[in-house]
Amino acid sequence: MNPDPAVSYPHLLAPLDLGFTTLRNRVLMGSMHTGLEDKASDYDKLAAFFAERARGGVGLIVTGGIAPNLQGWLKPLSGTMSMPWHVGRHRKVTRAVHAEGGKICMQILHAGRYAYQPFSVAPSKIKSPITPFTPRALSSRGVERSIDAFVRSAKLARDAGYDGVEVMGSEGYLINQFLTERTNTRTDRWGGSAENRMRFPIEIVRRTREAVGKDFIIIYRLSMLDLVDNAQPWGDIVTLGKAIEAAGATIINTGIGWHEARIPTIVTSVPRGAFSWVTRRMKGEVGIPLVTTNRINMPDVAERILADGDADMVSMARPLLADPEWVNKAKAGRPAAINTCIACNQACLDHVFENRRASCLVNPRACHETELTITPAAAMKRVAVVGAGPAGLAAATTLAERGHSVTLFDRASEIGGQFNMAKRIPGKEEFSETLRYFGHRLDETGVECRLGTDATTDALADGGFDTVILATGVLPRPLDLPGADHPKVLSYLDVLHGNAAVGPRVAIIGAGGIGFDVAEFLSEAAPSPSTDIARWTKEWGVDMTMATPGGLMPAQPEKSERQIWLLQRTAGRPGARLNKTSGWVHRATLKNKKVTMVGGVGYDRIDDDGLHVTIDGKAQVLAVDNVIVCAGQEPNRQLHEALVARGVDVRLVGGADAAAELDAKRAIDKATRLAAAL
């Protein structure tokens, strides 16, 4: 595809002169833990991961957080840079990045009370609400040793060939814990007044600059919006920013929210560029470059932020998991070719919290670059792929990229499958970007698309195909209940795909991911607040005037026009099995919409009066206009048995293979791996 000459990003692609070195553009790959930082044996994989992003044009890369000492570990045996023998493994990373013309900084992160290990320390003995361990309060000598650990780690990073370090001073980690009365109740020179509480980060930066010299990048991650109570007032944040600059920082990066904050900052329902206004408030207060961050995933968003003067650089982490060639594609004027991050968190942050290697739902090669390779096929095959949902699209385009002749069938007139429903959910508008990307990929790789076509057994068996891949998705599981055929009963397909009329009082049977999606769809009229920063901040209680410390104000959620019950048969809290880093957001959203969520429900029957249920042993009737069934799915394998009987080489991927929830992560991963090996 030829680049569009009208597409250009002059601010995004402009070099940034730091005095002693120049960055080739304004893109900073933000720090993100991958799960490859902790073992020396994984550093070849980590080097390949970063090298691919450097080759893709990133201006400056920042690694995942590396602890400066044992007490700073996020978890037992976390990646650490505290001894000379740690340097060797890191040299693999820096050499790989420099070989591709890139620059890279190592993030120094001390977890403080956020540590998932028993040696945790903090300014004061105050337990975090999101970790099981109570930290030990640092003594005055312990504070000094902690500063020394940061400095030693920075010196070792320089020895390892890093171009600089990022000092992690936000998100509620140790440095942030020193800064607020919320977590610092000390009465010595490291606590009490704002000046005393700021001393810890200022001394870290000052002593680090003295130790590493002038020609070494020091990024300081400054918490500009804490989003918790008893936090820093804006005036203190500005004072600290100026002091950090005076202490020797090269760049200030923006930190948004503590991890314990109950306001989402990075999930897909957060508007694009939702927090660049925070960084803009710091412009003019300091003279060094400022980086803004969070939910910047496409070049036009980044360009607008920079052109408007909100910041000097943009930080992106997950978008560069999704597409390592992001910058090069922007430079070539090919934004349609970008595999856009949809901010789902399912394979990146959720994996990290599950102690698994990170990856990416839309790019399963992320963090698996040395294992999942897409190479030309040894022999060309003719392959039919049936189903143009996420699994079918991934299989078809990967096969075609390798040189196979691929025909893609779908009875629908457009690609997308279940994603065409997902993109209609408030806060999931980003899912349309994946379909835009795959549409481009189909054209680019030369897949023959037969949309609006039923793939029959005869057509597939007699079509001269060497292999048939069934990506035919799922079918809703039928409801086994008296009255299941009542006119007021609808399936989620009727609502999200068929646009069925839904009354003002609704009961949803099934509180898995689909049930939550339907509840959000019915409780929020389009367009959703996810498309409007001002509406979204009001909905969640973010004070854009920064008049209150932490930037909090009472939330003002928009009222739902429907009365909704979200029910599940299993006892316990509905939504408990949703993804760790985003499930709480869905639960909070529905709570704000006054949706009644109930577990342990027995379903008795449906009739003109409504849905008859038993809750806590008591029979009752929910007088609803509609009952919407979201009670699971079954694989759609209608073609499978007949094709096998005809001797066809048949493979199953996606929902046709396993229908447990609508798992696009597994579907795309398995389809890509199958296509890479065929």
C-alpha positions as CSV (number, residue, x, y, z in Angstrom):
1,M,0.0,0.0,0.0
2,N,1.4,3.4,-1.0
3,P,1.8,6.0,1.8
4,D,-0.7,8.8,1.8
5,P,1.2,12.1,1.0
6,A,-1.4,14.0,3.0
7,V,-0.5,12.2,6.2
8,S,2.4,13.6,8.1
9,Y,3.3,14.1,11.8
10,P,6.0,16.8,11.9
11,H,5.9,17.3,15.7
12,L,5.9,13.6,16.5
13,L,8.8,12.9,14.2
14,A,10.9,15.9,15.0
15,P,14.2,15.2,16.8
16,L,14.7,16.2,20.4
17,D,18.0,17.8,21.3
18,L,18.9,17.0,24.9
19,G,22.2,18.9,24.7
20,F,24.6,16.0,25.0
21,T,22.6,13.6,22.8
22,T,19.7,13.8,20.4
23,L,16.6,11.6,20.2
24,R,15.5,10.8,16.7
25,N,11.8,11.6,17.4
26,R,9.3,12.3,20.2
27,V,8.2,8.8,21.0
28,L,9.2,7.3,24.3
29,M,8.5,3.6,24.8
30,G,7.2,3.7,28.3
31,S,8.2,1.2,31.0
32,M,6.3,-2.0,31.2
33,H,7.1,-5.2,32.9
34,T,7.2,-8.1,30.5
35,G,8.2,-11.0,32.8
36,L,11.5,-11.4,31.0
37,E,13.4,-9.0,33.3
38,D,13.7,-11.4,36.3
39,K,15.8,-14.3,35.1
40,A,19.2,-14.0,33.5
41,S,18.3,-16.9,31.1
42,D,15.5,-14.7,29.6
43,Y,17.7,-11.7,28.6
44,D,18.3,-13.0,25.1
45,K,14.5,-12.9,24.6
46,L,14.3,-9.5,26.3
47,A,17.1,-8.2,24.0
48,A,15.2,-9.4,20.9
49,F,12.0,-7.8,22.2
50,F,13.6,-4.3,22.6
51,A,15.7,-4.6,19.5
52,E,12.5,-5.1,17.4
53,R,11.1,-1.9,18.9
54,A,14.3,0.0,18.2
55,R,14.3,-1.2,14.7
56,G,10.7,0.0,14.5
57,G,11.9,3.6,15.0
58,V,11.2,4.4,18.7
59,G,13.1,7.4,19.9
60,L,13.9,6.3,23.4
61,I,13.0,3.0,25.2
62,V,12.6,2.6,28.9
63,T,12.8,-0.9,30.4
64,G,10.5,-2.5,32.8
65,G,11.2,-1.7,36.4
66,I,14.4,-3.0,37.9
67,A,14.8,-3.0,41.6
68,P,17.9,-1.2,43.2
69,N,18.0,-3.7,46.1
70,L,16.3,-6.8,47.6
71,Q,13.9,-4.6,49.6
72,G,12.7,-3.0,46.4
73,W,11.6,-6.2,44.7
74,L,8.1,-6.2,43.4
75,K,8.0,-9.9,44.0
76,P,10.6,-12.5,45.1
77,L,13.6,-12.7,42.8
78,S,12.5,-9.7,40.7
79,G,15.0,-8.2,38.3
80,T,17.6,-6.3,40.2
81,M,20.6,-4.1,39.4
82,S,22.6,-3.9,42.5
83,M,25.8,-5.9,42.0
84,P,28.5,-6.0,39.3
85,W,27.5,-9.5,38.1
86,H,24.1,-8.1,37.1
87,V,25.7,-6.0,34.4
88,G,26.4,-8.7,31.9
89,R,22.9,-9.7,31.2
90,H,21.8,-6.1,30.7
91,R,24.6,-5.6,28.1
92,K,22.8,-8.0,25.8
93,V,19.9,-5.6,25.9
94,T,21.8,-2.4,25.3
95,R,24.0,-3.9,22.5
96,A,20.9,-5.2,20.7
97,V,19.1,-1.8,20.9
98,H,22.2,0.2,19.9
99,A,22.8,-2.2,16.9
100,E,19.4,-1.0,15.6
101,G,20.1,2.7,16.1
102,G,18.1,3.0,19.3
103,K,18.6,4.4,22.7
104,I,17.5,2.8,26.0
105,C,17.1,3.8,29.6
106,M,16.8,1.4,32.6
107,Q,13.9,2.2,35.0
108,I,14.9,2.0,38.6
109,L,11.8,1.0,40.6
110,H,11.6,0.4,44.3
111,A,8.2,-1.1,45.2
112,G,8.1,0.2,48.8
113,R,4.8,-1.0,50.4
114,Y,3.5,-2.3,47.0
115,A,6.0,-5.3,47.2
116,Y,4.6,-8.8,47.1
117,Q,7.3,-10.1,49.3
118,P,8.0,-10.1,53.1
119,F,11.1,-7.8,53.0
120,S,9.1,-4.7,52.0
121,V,10.0,-1.3,53.4
122,A,8.3,2.1,53.3
123,P,8.5,5.5,54.9
124,S,6.0,4.4,57.6
125,K,4.5,1.1,58.7
126,I,1.3,1.5,56.8
127,K,0.0,-1.5,54.8
128,S,-1.1,-1.0,51.2
129,P,-4.7,-2.0,50.4
130,I,-3.6,-4.0,47.4
131,T,-0.8,-6.1,48.9
132,P,-0.8,-8.7,51.7
133,F,2.4,-7.6,53.5
134,T,2.8,-4.8,56.0
135,P,6.1,-3.0,55.3
136,R,8.8,-2.2,57.8
137,A,9.4,1.5,58.4
138,L,12.8,2.6,57.2
139,S,15.1,4.0,59.8
140,S,17.0,7.2,59.0
141,R,20.0,5.1,58.1
142,G,17.8,2.9,56.0
143,V,16.6,5.9,54.0
144,E,20.2,6.8,53.3
145,R,20.9,3.2,52.2
146,S,18.0,3.3,49.9
147,I,19.2,6.5,48.2
148,D,22.6,4.9,47.9
149,A,21.0,1.8,46.3
150,F,19.3,4.0,43.6
151,V,22.7,5.7,42.9
152,R,24.6,2.4,42.7
153,S,21.9,1.0,40.4
154,A,22.3,4.0,38.0
155,K,26.1,3.7,38.0
156,L,25.8,0.0,37.1
157,A,23.2,0.8,34.4
158,R,25.8,3.1,32.9
159,D,28.4,0.3,33.0
160,A,25.9,-1.9,31.2
161,G,25.7,0.5,28.3
162,Y,22.3,2.1,29.0
163,D,21.9,5.7,27.7
164,G,20.2,6.7,31.0
165,V,17.9,5.7,33.7
166,E,14.3,6.5,34.7
167,V,13.8,7.1,38.4
168,M,10.3,5.8,39.2
169,G,8.7,8.4,41.4
170,S,5.0,7.8,40.7
171,E,2.2,5.3,40.7
172,G,2.4,4.9,44.4
173,Y,5.8,3.2,44.6
174,L,8.4,4.0,47.3
175,I,9.3,7.5,46.2
176,N,5.6,8.4,45.9
177,Q,5.0,7.0,49.3
178,F,7.5,9.5,50.8
179,L,5.8,12.4,49.2
180,T,2.3,12.3,50.8
181,E,1.0,12.4,54.3
182,R,-1.2,9.4,53.2
183,T,1.8,7.1,53.6
184,N,4.5,9.2,55.3
185,T,3.9,9.9,59.0
186,R,7.6,10.4,59.8
187,T,8.7,13.2,62.2
188,D,12.4,13.3,61.1
189,R,14.0,15.2,58.2
190,W,12.3,12.8,55.7
191,G,8.7,13.5,56.9
192,G,6.4,16.2,58.3
193,S,6.6,19.3,56.1
194,A,6.3,19.1,52.3
195,E,9.9,20.2,52.0
196,N,11.0,17.2,54.2
197,R,8.9,14.8,52.3
198,M,10.4,15.9,49.0
199,R,13.9,15.5,50.2
200,F,14.0,11.7,49.3
201,P,13.5,12.0,45.5
202,I,15.5,15.2,45.2
203,E,18.5,13.6,46.9
204,I,18.2,10.5,44.7
205,V,18.3,12.6,41.5
206,R,21.0,15.0,42.8
207,R,23.4,12.2,44.0
208,T,22.7,10.2,40.8
209,R,23.7,13.1,38.6
210,E,26.9,13.5,40.6
211,A,27.7,9.8,40.2
212,V,26.9,9.4,36.5
213,G,28.2,12.7,35.1
214,K,26.5,15.1,32.7
215,D,26.2,13.0,29.5
216,F,23.7,10.5,30.9
217,I,19.9,10.7,30.6
218,I,18.0,10.9,33.9
219,I,14.3,10.7,33.5
220,Y,12.2,11.4,36.6
221,R,8.7,9.9,36.6
222,L,6.7,12.6,38.5
223,S,3.3,11.8,39.9
224,M,1.3,14.7,38.6
225,L,-2.1,13.3,39.4
226,D,-2.3,10.9,42.4
227,L,-6.1,10.1,42.2
228,V,-6.1,9.2,45.9
229,D,-7.1,11.2,48.9
230,N,-4.7,12.8,51.3
231,A,-2.3,13.3,48.4
232,Q,-0.1,16.0,47.0
233,P,-1.6,19.4,46.2
234,W,-0.7,20.8,42.8
235,G,1.5,23.5,44.2
236,D,3.7,20.9,45.9
237,I,3.9,18.9,42.6
238,V,5.2,22.0,40.8
239,T,7.7,22.7,43.5
240,L,9.0,19.2,43.3
241,G,9.2,19.3,39.5
242,K,11.3,22.4,39.7
243,A,13.6,20.9,42.4
244,I,14.0,17.7,40.3
245,E,15.1,19.8,37.4
246,A,17.6,21.7,39.6
247,A,18.9,18.4,40.9
248,G,19.9,17.3,37.5
249,A,17.1,15.5,35.7
250,T,17.1,15.6,31.9
251,I,13.4,14.8,31.3
252,I,10.3,14.7,33.4
253,N,7.8,11.9,32.6
254,T,4.2,12.2,33.8
255,G,2.8,9.7,36.3
256,I,-0.9,9.3,36.5
257,G,-2.7,7.6,39.5
258,W,-1.5,5.3,42.3
259,H,-2.1,1.6,41.7
260,E,-4.6,1.6,44.5
261,A,-6.6,4.5,43.0
262,R,-10.2,3.6,42.2
263,I,-10.3,5.6,39.0
264,P,-9.2,3.8,35.8
265,T,-6.2,5.3,34.0
266,I,-5.3,3.0,31.1
267,V,-8.2,0.6,30.4
268,T,-9.9,0.8,27.0
269,S,-12.8,2.8,28.4
270,V,-10.5,5.7,29.2
271,P,-10.6,8.3,26.4
272,R,-7.6,8.6,24.1
273,G,-5.1,11.2,25.5
274,A,-7.2,11.6,28.6
275,F,-4.5,13.0,30.8
276,S,-2.3,15.2,28.5
277,W,-4.0,18.2,30.1
278,V,-2.2,17.3,33.3
279,T,1.2,17.5,31.7
280,R,0.2,20.8,30.0
281,R,-0.3,22.4,33.5
282,M,3.4,21.7,34.2
283,K,4.5,23.4,30.9
284,G,6.3,26.7,31.7
285,E,7.0,25.6,35.2
286,V,10.1,23.7,34.2
287,G,12.5,24.1,31.4
288,I,13.4,20.5,30.6
289,P,11.3,18.3,28.2
290,L,8.0,16.9,29.5
291,V,6.6,13.6,28.5
292,T,2.8,12.9,28.6
293,T,1.3,9.4,28.8
294,N,-1.7,7.1,29.0
295,R,-4.0,6.0,26.2
296,I,-2.0,7.5,23.3
297,N,-2.2,4.8,20.7
298,M,-2.3,6.4,17.2
299,P,-0.1,8.9,15.5
300,D,-2.9,11.5,15.0
301,V,-3.5,11.5,18.8
302,A,0.2,11.9,19.5
303,E,0.6,14.6,16.9
304,R,-2.3,16.7,18.2
305,I,-1.0,16.5,21.8
306,L,2.4,17.7,20.7
307,A,1.1,20.3,18.3
308,D,-1.2,21.7,21.0
309,G,1.8,22.2,23.3
310,D,0.7,19.7,25.9
311,A,4.1,18.0,26.1
312,D,7.4,17.6,24.3
313,M,7.2,13.8,24.0
314,V,4.6,11.1,24.2
315,S,5.0,7.9,26.1
316,M,3.5,4.6,24.9
317,A,4.1,1.1,26.2
318,R,1.3,-1.2,25.2
319,P,0.9,0.3,21.7
320,L,4.5,-0.8,21.0
321,L,3.7,-4.3,22.2
322,A,0.9,-4.3,19.7
323,D,3.0,-3.0,16.8
324,P,6.8,-2.7,17.1
325,E,6.8,-0.9,13.7
326,W,4.4,1.8,14.9
327,V,6.9,4.7,14.4
328,N,8.1,3.5,11.1
329,K,4.6,3.2,9.8
330,A,3.8,6.7,11.0
331,K,6.9,8.0,9.4
332,A,5.9,6.3,6.1
333,G,2.4,7.9,6.2
334,R,0.8,4.5,6.7
335,P,-1.3,4.8,9.9
336,A,-3.9,2.3,8.5
337,A,-1.2,-0.4,8.7
338,I,-0.7,0.1,12.4
339,N,-1.9,-2.8,14.6
340,T,-3.5,-0.6,17.2
341,C,-3.5,-1.3,20.9
342,I,-7.1,-1.6,22.1
343,A,-6.1,-1.2,25.8
344,C,-7.7,-4.5,26.8
345,N,-4.9,-5.5,29.2
346,Q,-5.7,-9.2,28.7
347,A,-2.3,-10.4,27.6
348,C,0.0,-7.7,29.0
349,L,-0.9,-6.5,32.5
350,D,-3.2,-9.3,33.4
351,H,-0.4,-11.8,32.5
352,V,2.0,-9.8,34.7
353,F,-0.4,-10.0,37.7
354,E,-0.7,-13.7,37.1
355,N,3.1,-14.1,37.2
356,R,3.1,-15.0,33.4
357,R,5.1,-13.6,30.6
358,A,3.4,-10.6,29.0
359,S,2.2,-10.6,25.4
360,C,-0.5,-8.8,23.4
361,L,-4.0,-9.9,22.4
362,V,-3.6,-8.4,18.9
363,N,0.0,-9.4,18.5
364,P,0.9,-12.7,20.1
365,R,4.5,-12.4,18.9
366,A,5.1,-9.7,21.6
367,C,7.6,-11.0,24.1
368,H,7.9,-14.2,22.0
369,E,10.0,-12.8,19.2
370,T,12.5,-15.6,19.3
371,E,9.9,-18.4,19.5
372,L,7.0,-17.3,17.3
373,T,8.6,-16.4,14.0
374,I,6.7,-15.8,10.7
375,T,8.9,-17.2,7.9
376,P,8.2,-18.0,4.2
377,A,6.6,-21.4,3.8
378,A,8.7,-24.2,2.4
379,A,5.9,-25.2,0.0
380,M,2.8,-23.2,-1.0
381,K,-0.5,-24.6,0.0
382,R,-4.1,-23.7,-0.9
383,V,-5.9,-23.0,2.4
384,A,-9.5,-22.2,3.0
385,V,-10.3,-20.3,6.2
386,V,-14.0,-20.3,7.2
387,G,-15.0,-17.5,9.5
388,A,-13.7,-13.9,9.4
389,G,-13.7,-13.2,13.1
390,P,-10.5,-12.6,15.0
391,A,-9.2,-16.1,14.8
392,G,-10.0,-16.5,11.1
393,L,-8.5,-13.1,10.2
394,A,-5.3,-13.9,12.1
395,A,-4.9,-17.3,10.5
396,A,-5.7,-16.0,7.0
397,T,-3.3,-13.1,7.0
398,T,-0.5,-15.0,8.6
399,L,-0.8,-17.8,6.1
400,A,-0.9,-15.4,3.2
401,E,2.1,-13.5,4.6
402,R,4.1,-16.7,4.5
403,G,3.2,-17.3,0.9
404,H,0.2,-19.6,1.0
405,S,-2.8,-19.1,-1.3
406,V,-5.7,-18.3,1.1
407,T,-9.4,-18.0,0.6
408,L,-11.5,-16.5,3.4
409,F,-15.2,-17.4,3.6
410,D,-17.8,-15.7,5.8
411,R,-21.6,-15.7,5.4
412,A,-21.6,-12.1,6.8
413,S,-21.1,-9.2,4.4
414,E,-18.3,-7.7,6.6
415,I,-15.3,-9.1,8.5
416,G,-15.1,-9.1,12.3
417,G,-17.3,-11.8,13.7
418,Q,-17.8,-11.2,17.5
419,F,-15.7,-8.0,17.3
420,N,-18.5,-6.4,15.4
421,M,-20.6,-6.7,18.6
422,A,-17.7,-5.9,20.9
423,K,-17.1,-2.5,19.2
424,R,-20.6,-1.5,20.0
425,I,-20.1,-1.8,23.8
426,P,-19.6,1.6,25.5
427,G,-15.9,1.9,26.2
428,K,-14.9,-0.7,23.7
429,E,-14.9,1.5,20.6
430,E,-11.2,0.7,20.1
431,F,-12.1,-2.8,18.9
432,S,-13.0,-1.3,15.6
433,E,-9.4,-0.4,15.1
434,T,-8.5,-4.1,15.1
435,L,-10.9,-4.7,12.2
436,R,-9.5,-1.7,10.3
437,Y,-6.0,-3.2,10.7
438,F,-7.1,-6.7,9.6
439,G,-8.9,-5.2,6.6
440,H,-5.7,-3.6,5.6
441,R,-3.8,-6.8,6.2
442,L,-6.2,-8.8,4.0
443,D,-5.5,-6.4,1.1
444,E,-1.8,-6.2,1.8
445,T,-1.3,-10.0,1.9
446,G,-3.6,-10.8,-1.0
447,V,-6.2,-13.0,0.7
448,E,-9.1,-13.8,-1.5
449,C,-12.2,-12.8,0.5
450,R,-15.6,-14.4,-0.2
451,L,-17.9,-12.5,2.1
452,G,-21.6,-13.0,2.1
453,T,-20.9,-16.6,1.1
454,D,-21.9,-19.8,2.9
455,A,-19.0,-22.3,2.8
456,T,-20.6,-25.7,2.2
457,T,-19.1,-29.1,2.7
458,D,-19.0,-29.7,-1.1
459,A,-17.4,-26.4,-1.9
460,L,-14.7,-27.0,0.7
461,A,-14.1,-30.7,0.0
462,D,-14.1,-30.3,-3.8
463,G,-12.4,-26.9,-3.9
464,G,-8.9,-28.2,-4.2
465,F,-7.8,-27.0,-0.8
466,D,-4.9,-28.7,1.0
467,T,-6.2,-27.6,4.4
468,V,-9.4,-26.1,5.8
469,I,-9.3,-24.0,8.9
470,L,-12.6,-23.7,10.7
471,A,-12.9,-20.4,12.6
472,T,-16.6,-20.5,12.7
473,G,-17.0,-19.2,16.2
474,V,-19.7,-20.0,18.7
475,L,-23.4,-20.4,19.1
476,P,-25.3,-19.1,22.2
477,R,-26.1,-21.9,24.6
478,P,-29.9,-22.4,24.6
479,L,-31.7,-21.6,27.9
480,D,-33.2,-24.7,29.5
481,L,-36.0,-23.1,31.5
482,P,-39.8,-23.1,31.4
483,G,-40.8,-20.1,29.3
484,A,-37.5,-19.9,27.5
485,D,-39.5,-19.4,24.3
486,H,-41.5,-16.5,25.7
487,P,-41.5,-13.4,23.4
488,K,-39.8,-11.3,26.0
489,V,-36.7,-13.6,25.9
490,L,-33.8,-12.4,23.8
491,S,-30.2,-13.7,23.3
492,Y,-27.2,-11.4,23.4
493,L,-27.0,-11.8,19.6
494,D,-30.6,-10.5,19.3
495,V,-29.5,-7.3,21.2
496,L,-26.0,-6.6,20.0
497,H,-26.2,-8.0,16.4
498,G,-29.9,-8.0,15.6
499,N,-30.7,-4.6,17.2
500,A,-33.8,-6.0,19.0
501,A,-36.0,-3.5,20.8
502,V,-35.4,-3.7,24.6
503,G,-37.7,-2.4,27.2
504,P,-37.0,-0.2,30.2
505,R,-36.8,-3.1,32.7
506,V,-34.4,-5.9,31.9
507,A,-33.0,-9.0,33.5
508,I,-29.8,-10.4,32.2
509,I,-29.1,-14.1,32.9
510,G,-25.4,-14.7,33.1
511,A,-22.8,-12.3,34.6
512,G,-19.7,-13.3,32.7
513,G,-18.0,-11.0,30.2
514,I,-20.9,-11.0,27.8
515,G,-23.4,-10.3,30.5
516,F,-21.4,-7.3,31.7
517,D,-21.0,-6.1,28.1
518,V,-24.8,-6.3,27.5
519,A,-25.5,-4.5,30.8
520,E,-23.1,-1.7,29.8
521,F,-24.6,-1.5,26.3
522,L,-28.1,-1.1,27.7
523,S,-27.2,1.3,30.5
524,E,-25.2,3.8,28.5
525,A,-26.5,5.6,25.4
526,A,-24.1,6.2,22.5
527,P,-21.8,8.0,22.2
528,S,-20.2,6.9,25.5
529,P,-18.1,9.1,27.8
530,S,-15.1,7.1,26.5
531,T,-15.2,9.4,23.5
532,D,-15.3,12.7,25.5
533,I,-12.6,13.6,28.1
534,A,-14.7,16.2,29.8
535,R,-17.7,13.8,30.2
536,W,-15.4,11.0,31.3
537,T,-13.6,12.9,34.0
538,K,-17.0,14.1,35.4
539,E,-18.3,10.5,35.3
540,W,-15.4,9.3,37.4
541,G,-14.8,12.3,39.6
542,V,-11.5,13.6,38.2
543,D,-11.0,17.3,39.0
544,M,-9.5,18.9,35.9
545,T,-9.0,22.2,37.9
546,M,-6.6,20.3,40.3
547,A,-8.2,22.4,43.1
548,T,-8.2,19.4,45.5
549,P,-5.1,17.3,46.4
550,G,-5.0,14.2,44.4
551,G,-7.3,15.6,41.7
552,L,-10.5,14.0,43.1
553,M,-14.1,15.4,43.2
554,P,-17.4,13.6,43.7
555,A,-18.2,11.4,40.7
556,Q,-21.3,12.4,38.6
557,P,-22.2,9.4,36.6
558,E,-24.8,9.8,33.9
559,K,-28.1,8.2,34.8
560,S,-29.2,5.0,33.0
561,E,-32.6,5.1,31.4
562,R,-33.1,1.4,32.2
563,Q,-33.6,-0.6,35.4
564,I,-31.3,-3.6,35.0
565,W,-30.7,-6.8,37.0
566,L,-27.5,-8.7,36.2
567,L,-27.8,-12.2,37.6
568,Q,-25.6,-15.3,37.9
569,R,-26.4,-18.8,39.1
570,T,-23.1,-19.2,40.9
571,A,-22.9,-17.8,44.5
572,G,-20.7,-14.9,45.1
573,R,-20.0,-11.5,43.6
574,P,-20.9,-11.2,39.9
575,G,-17.9,-10.3,37.8
576,A,-15.4,-11.8,40.3
577,R,-13.9,-13.8,37.4
578,L,-13.4,-10.9,35.0
579,N,-9.9,-9.9,34.2
580,K,-7.9,-8.6,37.2
581,T,-6.9,-5.2,35.9
582,S,-10.2,-4.2,34.2
583,G,-12.9,-6.3,35.9
584,W,-13.1,-3.8,38.8
585,V,-13.8,-1.0,36.3
586,H,-16.7,-2.9,34.8
587,R,-18.1,-3.6,38.2
588,A,-17.8,0.0,39.3
589,T,-19.3,1.3,36.0
590,L,-22.4,-0.8,36.5
591,K,-22.6,0.1,40.2
592,N,-22.6,3.8,39.2
593,K,-25.4,3.0,36.8
594,K,-27.5,1.5,39.6
595,V,-27.4,-1.9,38.0
596,T,-28.5,-4.6,40.5
597,M,-26.0,-7.4,40.5
598,V,-26.9,-10.6,42.3
599,G,-25.2,-14.0,42.6
600,G,-26.6,-17.3,43.8
601,V,-29.8,-17.0,41.7
602,G,-32.1,-19.9,41.0
603,Y,-34.0,-19.4,37.7
604,D,-37.5,-20.9,37.9
605,R,-39.5,-19.8,34.9
606,I,-40.4,-16.9,32.6
607,D,-44.0,-15.8,31.9
608,D,-46.0,-12.7,31.3
609,D,-45.3,-11.5,34.8
610,G,-41.6,-11.6,34.3
611,L,-38.6,-13.7,35.4
612,H,-39.4,-15.9,38.4
613,V,-36.3,-16.5,40.5
614,T,-35.2,-17.8,43.9
615,I,-32.7,-15.7,45.8
616,D,-31.5,-16.7,49.3
617,G,-34.3,-19.3,49.4
618,K,-37.1,-16.8,48.7
619,A,-39.1,-17.0,45.5
620,Q,-39.7,-13.6,43.8
621,V,-40.7,-12.2,40.5
622,L,-38.6,-9.6,38.6
623,A,-41.3,-7.7,36.6
624,V,-39.2,-7.1,33.5
625,D,-40.0,-6.3,30.0
626,N,-37.2,-8.5,28.6
627,V,-35.0,-11.4,29.7
628,I,-31.6,-11.4,27.9
629,V,-29.7,-14.7,27.9
630,C,-25.9,-14.5,28.2
631,A,-25.5,-18.0,29.7
632,G,-22.6,-19.3,27.7
633,Q,-21.7,-20.5,24.3
634,E,-21.1,-23.7,22.4
635,P,-18.5,-24.3,19.6
636,N,-20.0,-24.0,16.1
637,R,-18.6,-27.1,14.4
638,Q,-21.4,-27.8,12.0
639,L,-19.0,-28.4,9.1
640,H,-16.3,-30.3,11.0
641,E,-17.7,-33.9,11.1
642,A,-18.7,-33.9,7.4
643,L,-15.4,-32.5,6.2
644,V,-13.5,-35.1,8.3
645,A,-15.6,-37.8,6.7
646,R,-14.6,-36.5,3.3
647,G,-11.0,-36.9,4.2
648,V,-10.3,-33.2,4.4
649,D,-7.4,-31.9,6.6
650,V,-9.4,-29.8,9.0
651,R,-8.1,-27.6,11.8
652,L,-10.2,-25.8,14.5
653,V,-9.3,-22.4,15.9
654,G,-11.1,-19.7,18.0
655,G,-14.5,-20.4,19.4
656,A,-15.0,-23.4,17.1
657,D,-12.1,-25.0,19.0
658,A,-13.1,-23.9,22.6
659,A,-16.0,-21.7,23.5
660,A,-15.3,-20.8,27.1
661,E,-16.2,-17.1,27.1
662,L,-15.3,-15.1,24.0
663,D,-11.6,-15.3,24.3
664,A,-10.0,-13.3,21.5
665,K,-6.6,-13.5,23.1
666,R,-6.5,-17.3,22.9
667,A,-8.2,-17.3,19.5
668,I,-5.7,-14.9,17.8
669,D,-2.7,-16.6,19.5
670,K,-3.7,-20.1,18.5
671,A,-4.6,-19.1,15.0
672,T,-1.3,-17.3,14.5
673,R,0.7,-20.2,15.8
674,L,-1.1,-22.7,13.6
675,A,-0.6,-20.5,10.6
676,A,3.1,-20.0,11.4
677,A,3.6,-23.8,11.5
678,L,1.5,-24.9,8.6
